[in-house]
Amino acid sequence: MAEFEVTKVAEQLNHRVLYSVRLSAEANRMEFPIGIQDQGSASANEAAVLASTLALAEEFDAAARLQLGAAVTRR
């Protein structure tokens, strides 16, 4: 099962908050930044970055499924 780790990296001057998102799944690991507009509280910021992380994970899932489907049809 994959695990996500979200860590706050910095508060930027333009009212944005930068987070580092790490994805670990079996032998694979990825790390990428997600920047969000400051929501005014730590819990609201965390909810926003988790929603962004979920949306990104869903896009990865859809893209992988499309690639797998294309690979099956080419055979």
C-alpha positions in Angstrom: 0.0 0.0 0.0 1.2 3.5 -0.8 1.9 6.1 1.9 1.8 9.8 1.6 3.8 12.1 3.9 3.1 15.8 3.8 5.5 18.3 5.3 5.3 22.0 5.5 8.4 23.5 3.9 8.0 27.3 3.9 5.6 30.2 4.1 6.2 32.5 1.1 5.8 36.3 1.0 2.9 36.1 -1.5 0.6 34.4 1.0 1.4 30.9 -0.3 2.5 27.9 1.7 4.8 25.3 0.2 4.6 21.7 1.2 6.7 18.7 0.3 4.7 15.5 -0.5 6.5 12.2 -0.4 4.9 9.1 -1.9 6.3 5.7 -0.9 5.0 2.5 -2.5 6.9 -0.7 -2.1 10.3 0.0 -3.7 9.4 3.3 -5.4 9.5 6.8 -3.9 8.6 10.2 -5.3 8.8 13.6 -3.8 7.2 16.7 -5.2 6.2 20.2 -4.0 2.6 21.5 -3.7 2.1 25.2 -3.2 -1.3 26.5 -1.9 -2.8 29.8 -1.1 -2.6 30.4 2.7 -6.0 29.5 4.1 -5.6 31.4 7.4 -5.0 28.5 9.8 -2.7 25.4 10.0 -5.7 23.0 9.9 -7.2 24.7 6.9 -3.8 24.7 5.1 -3.4 21.0 5.8 -6.9 20.3 4.5 -6.1 22.2 1.3 -2.8 20.5 0.7 -4.3 17.0 1.4 -7.2 17.8 -1.1 -4.5 18.8 -3.7 -2.5 15.6 -3.0 -5.7 13.5 -3.4 -6.5 15.2 -6.7 -2.9 14.6 -7.9 -3.1 10.9 -6.8 -6.4 10.5 -8.7 -4.8 12.0 -11.8 -1.8 9.6 -11.5 -4.3 6.7 -11.1 -6.3 7.7 -14.2 -3.1 8.2 -16.3 -1.7 4.8 -15.2 -5.0 3.1 -16.1 -5.0 4.7 -19.5 -1.4 3.6 -20.1 -2.2 0.0 -19.0 -5.3 0.0 -21.2 -3.2 1.2 -24.2 -0.5 -1.4 -23.5 -3.1 -4.2 -23.5 -4.7 -3.1 -26.8 -1.3 -2.9 -28.5 -0.6 -6.5 -27.9 
